[in-house]
Amino acid sequence: MSTETPVADRPTTWTRPPEQARPARARRALARLGHAVCTTRAPYQAAVLRIGLALTIAAFLLREWPQRRVLYGDRSPLSYEMALELSRTDGSFSLLYWSDGRLWFEIVYTLTVAAAVAVMVGWRTRTMSVLLMVGVLSLENRNTLVGDGGDNVLKIMVIYLVFTRCAQVWSLDARRRNSEGSSGADRTGVALWSATGLFLLVAFGLDTGWPLVLWTLWGVQGLWYAVGRRLPDSEVRAVLDAASAMLHNTAMLTVAVQVCLIYSTSGWYKIQGSRWQEGSALHYALSLEYFEPWPWLSGLLAANTLMVLVMSYGTVALQVAFPFTLANRKVKNVLLGVMMLEHMGIAVLLGIPFFSLAMVTCDAVFLPTAFLMALGTRCARLPRKLLPRPLLPRSGKAPVA
């Protein structure tokens, strides 16, 4: 008698899922993807980008305050007529193209500094980030011949900042939203929105180009407030919130890609140079009088052949390898620390602190969230440690007034 198990009774190790299970799995996958895309990502990294960019812009404009008219104003070597002709060629945008008077220049310059401070502390960030973008582009495009790599980074990043939700943490806006009276009418926001709309109408009318972009941002801001005020729990509010989160995530991804492009192109261009190939490029950079804030320190490093060789090859290796290290978190974090130290060294040795500060801010976008949260907690406790504690009698009781 055969003891073989019938085919119908044999246990099967795998069965093909029924046809109706496939759509369910697809729906769950799409739901997870939609939740990931429509949820605001990297809020702490966006806050660091906001604070760092605004701090860099404010510090730069205040540092150049005595020379502001020579750089971007009525005393600039690039005359007003030449600037207009250059704008017709490259299609650049600047509020300073309207008039070459000193009063208008002083207004634009001062408002740009004020907008940078407002963005840094997170006050009315949506409006102030747009004003900061307009101010920075107006000043930089007035005289593009005096800019450097740091100015280009600021001009690009300040545009991306407008499309991020960078005030969700570490801002006055976040504190206002979490306060008890946040559900009331926002009179300050309405007044600011009305004033900016009136300015756009008087200044641009209904022109296309950059004015159309500004009008679109202004209209979206008004729609956001109206829906949040009248329909806080509606589907329209949910759609707007999801669209804002998607735009924020796209902008942060664009910032990350832009930083990778900056480093990779810089590294690969250095590889093609003969001075970088032989490892002597930094020797010539350290020997330029224009980049010698500390001549004795620059001369000490330039005289050390081994140090120049290591720093030259190390710089190229770090820049080329940076985009490839993002796949490994530990390697990426170590490399970020090294690159930040490198930019600090550039600020000290070559005397270009604002370029270094802008690049350190861009590097901070890749820092881990846990590290940024811990850093924010320590910074919040710092004022309490610095403030003097009230003196109490030895009994431990408060003195009687």
Buried (B, 14 or more C-beta within 10 A) or exposed (E): EEEEEEEEEEEEEEEEEEEEEEEEEEEEEEEEEEEEEBEBBBBBBBBBBBBBBBBBBBBBBEEBEEEBBBBBBBEBEBEBEEBEEBBEEEEBBBBBBEEBEEEBBBEBBBBBBBBBBBBBBBBBBBBBBBBBBBBBBBBBBBBBEBBEEBBBBBBBBBBBBBBBBBBBBBBBBBEBEEEEEEEEEBEEBEEBBEEBBEEBEEEBEEEEEBBEBBBEBBEBBBEBBEBBBEEEEEEEBEEBBBEBBBBBBBBBEBBBEBBBEBBBEBBEEBEEEEBBBEBBBBBEBBEEEEBBBEEEEBEEBBEEEEBBBEBBBBBBEBBBBBBEBEEEEEEBBEBBEEBBEBBBEBBBBBBBBBBBBBBBBBBBBBBBEEEBEEBBEEEEEEEEEEEEEEEEEEEEEEEEE
